[in-house]
C-alpha cells in the first residue's frame, strides 16, 4: 500500500513538472556496470537520494544535458508501455539526453536483390541487449538514420525525432524516411533487418 501511495505521489509530482524541448532527444541511462538502457523521448522519471530528497527530474536534466550519479540513489522511470515504473537502485552511473545521429547515405550503384538482401544501406549506431530472468532478452537499438527501436517484455515500440512510429506485425516499422522490416528472437538475440527508403 505504501508503494502504491509513493508511486501515485510521484506521478502527481511529474504531472506538474512541464517538459520542454526534449521531444526529439531520448533518455540514456548508463548503469554501474556500464550497461546502457534507453527510453523514448518524453519519458518521465524521478531520482531521489536515500533520504527521499528529489535530485533529478526531466526539466532539470534538460537544463544539465547530463547528470553523473555519485551517491546512493533510486531512479523511477515511468515508461508508456508499463503500469508500474522501472526502478533502478544505483551508486554510480549517468543520465543524459541524446539526439539520434542523422546520417546521409548514397545508394550503391548495384544492389543485389534477394530474400535476404535488398534496399538501402542502414547501420546501427547503438545496440544493447538486456537479459531477463526468464531467459528472454530485451533490446534497445538506435539506427544510423535516427530511428529508435525498443523491445521489452514482448512489446515493441519505435520512434523518430520524438514521434512514435507505426509498427505492424513483427516488425515492420514505417517512417517518413522509409520502412524497416526486421525480426528479433528474444531467446537467441538474433536480429535481422532491411531498410526500404521512401520514394
C-alpha distance (Angstrom), angle and dihedral (degrees) to the residues before:
residue distance angle dihedral
X1 . . .
X2 3.80 . .
X3 3.82 90.1 .
X4 3.81 91.6 51.6
X5 3.81 91.2 50.8
X6 3.81 90.7 47.4
X7 3.80 93.1 51.1
X8 3.81 91.5 45.5
X9 3.81 89.4 51.8
X10 3.80 91.3 50.8
X11 3.80 91.7 49.7
X12 3.81 90.8 50.7
X13 3.80 89.6 50.0
X14 3.80 93.1 48.5
X15 3.79 91.4 47.8
X16 3.79 87.8 61.2
X17 3.80 94.2 48.4
X18 3.81 111.8 84.6
X19 3.77 120.7 -142.1
X20 3.78 115.1 -141.3
X21 3.80 129.6 -171.3
X22 3.78 100.7 -13.0
X23 3.80 98.0 101.0
X24 3.82 90.9 108.4
X25 3.82 97.4 41.4
X26 3.77 123.3 78.0
X27 3.78 127.3 -143.5
X28 3.80 114.6 -106.8
X29 3.81 118.9 -166.6
X30 3.79 118.1 -168.2
X31 3.81 109.0 -161.2
X32 3.82 130.0 -151.4
X33 3.82 93.5 -89.5
X34 3.83 90.4 49.0
X35 3.79 90.2 -104.6
X36 3.80 112.1 146.5
X37 3.81 128.2 -139.2
X38 3.81 120.9 -173.3
X39 3.79 128.7 -158.5
X40 3.83 129.1 -169.8
X41 3.80 123.1 -92.7
X42 3.78 112.6 -81.7
X43 3.81 94.4 28.6
X44 3.79 110.3 154.2
X45 3.78 120.9 -134.1
X46 3.77 142.1 162.9
X47 3.79 130.2 -154.3
X48 3.81 123.8 -161.5
X49 3.80 134.1 177.6
X50 3.82 124.3 -124.1
X51 3.81 90.0 -85.1
X52 3.80 93.0 55.0
X53 3.81 95.5 -105.4
X54 3.81 113.0 147.7
X55 3.80 110.5 -118.6
X56 3.79 104.8 169.4
X57 3.81 142.4 13.4
X58 3.85 133.7 163.8
X59 3.80 99.8 -82.6
X60 3.80 91.9 47.7
X61 3.80 92.0 50.5
X62 3.79 88.6 49.0
X63 3.80 88.2 59.5
X64 3.82 93.9 45.8
X65 3.85 99.8 36.9
X66 3.82 88.0 -151.6
X67 3.80 138.3 26.0
X68 3.81 126.7 -160.4
X69 3.80 117.8 -147.1
X70 3.81 113.2 -138.9
X71 3.80 102.0 158.4
X72 3.78 139.9 45.1
X73 3.81 108.8 -68.4
X74 3.78 142.3 161.6
X75 3.79 117.4 -136.5
X76 3.81 120.0 -161.1
X77 3.81 115.0 -164.5
X78 3.80 117.2 -168.9
X79 3.81 106.5 -157.0
X80 3.80 121.5 -171.7
X81 3.82 94.5 -123.4
X82 3.82 97.8 55.9
X83 3.80 134.5 62.0
X84 3.81 94.9 -149.9
X85 3.81 123.1 50.5
X86 3.78 124.8 -108.8
X87 3.81 106.6 -112.9
X88 3.81 121.3 -151.5
X89 3.82 119.8 -172.3
X90 3.80 106.4 -159.6
X91 3.80 140.5 171.1
X92 3.77 94.5 -175.1
X93 3.78 137.6 8.3
X94 3.76 140.5 99.5
X95 3.80 140.1 -97.8
X96 3.78 120.9 -157.6
X97 3.78 142.3 161.6
X98 3.79 111.8 -123.2
X99 3.80 132.6 -167.3
X100 3.81 116.7 -142.3
X101 3.77 112.5 -113.2
X102 3.78 111.2 -110.7
X103 3.81 110.3 -155.4
X104 3.79 129.1 179.4
X105 3.78 118.4 -128.8
X106 3.78 130.8 -164.2
X107 3.77 117.3 -144.2
X108 3.82 114.4 -114.2
X109 3.79 116.9 -110.4
X110 3.80 90.5 -119.8
X111 3.77 125.8 23.9
X112 3.77 117.2 -177.1
X113 3.75 108.7 -136.0
X114 3.77 118.8 -147.9
X115 3.78 140.4 133.4
X116 3.80 90.9 -80.3
X117 3.81 103.7 33.1
X118 3.79 129.9 40.9
X119 3.79 142.6 111.8
X120 3.80 130.6 44.1
X121 3.82 126.4 -31.2
X122 3.79 117.7 -95.3
X123 3.79 130.1 167.4
X124 3.79 138.6 -163.4
X125 3.80 116.9 -112.3
X126 3.80 94.7 -175.4
X127 3.80 133.2 17.9
X128 3.79 130.9 176.5
X129 3.80 130.4 179.0
X130 3.82 115.2 -160.3
X131 3.85 113.9 -164.2
X132 3.81 120.3 -140.2
X133 3.80 128.7 -153.1
X134 3.82 91.8 -115.0
X135 3.81 93.3 62.4
X136 3.79 96.2 -100.0
X137 3.79 125.2 113.4
X138 3.79 130.3 -139.1
X139 3.79 117.8 -140.9
X140 3.79 136.7 -146.1
X141 3.82 119.4 -172.6
X142 3.79 133.0 177.0
X143 3.80 112.1 -167.6
X144 3.79 121.2 -150.7
X145 3.80 91.4 -114.0
X146 3.82 91.2 60.5
X147 3.81 99.7 -99.8
X148 3.80 113.0 136.1
X149 3.81 121.7 -155.9
X150 3.79 123.6 -166.7
X151 3.81 126.9 -174.8
X152 3.81 119.3 -173.7
X153 3.80 131.5 160.9
X154 3.79 92.4 -13.7
X155 3.81 94.8 -50.6
X156 3.81 124.2 109.9
X157 3.79 130.0 -157.1
X158 3.79 134.5 172.9
X159 3.78 137.6 -175.0
X160 3.78 142.7 177.7
X161 3.81 124.5 -153.4
X162 3.78 91.5 -16.2
X163 3.81 95.3 -48.3
X164 3.80 119.9 116.5
X165 3.80 112.0 -124.0
X166 3.78 128.1 -142.1
X167 3.81 115.5 -108.3
X168 3.78 120.1 -163.6
X169 3.82 125.9 -167.9
X170 3.85 113.6 -29.6
X171 3.01 95.2 -20.3
X172 3.79 132.5 -27.8
X173 3.80 108.6 145.2
X174 3.79 114.8 -164.2
X175 3.79 121.7 -160.6
X176 3.84 139.6 155.1
X177 3.81 87.3 -100.0
X178 3.78 93.8 55.6
X179 3.79 141.1 -84.2
X180 3.79 128.8 -54.6
X181 3.79 115.1 -157.4
X182 3.77 110.2 -165.4
X183 3.76 144.2 155.7
X184 3.77 130.0 -155.7
X185 3.79 129.5 -168.4
X186 3.83 107.9 -154.6
X187 3.82 91.1 -160.6
X188 3.81 100.6 49.5
X189 3.85 94.9 23.8
X190 3.81 89.0 -135.1
X191 3.82 110.9 158.5
X192 3.80 125.5 -164.3
X193 3.78 124.4 178.0
X194 3.80 145.4 155.1
X195 3.78 130.7 -170.1
X196 3.80 125.7 -138.8
X197 3.78 111.2 -163.2
X198 3.80 117.4 -134.0
X199 3.80 115.0 -107.8
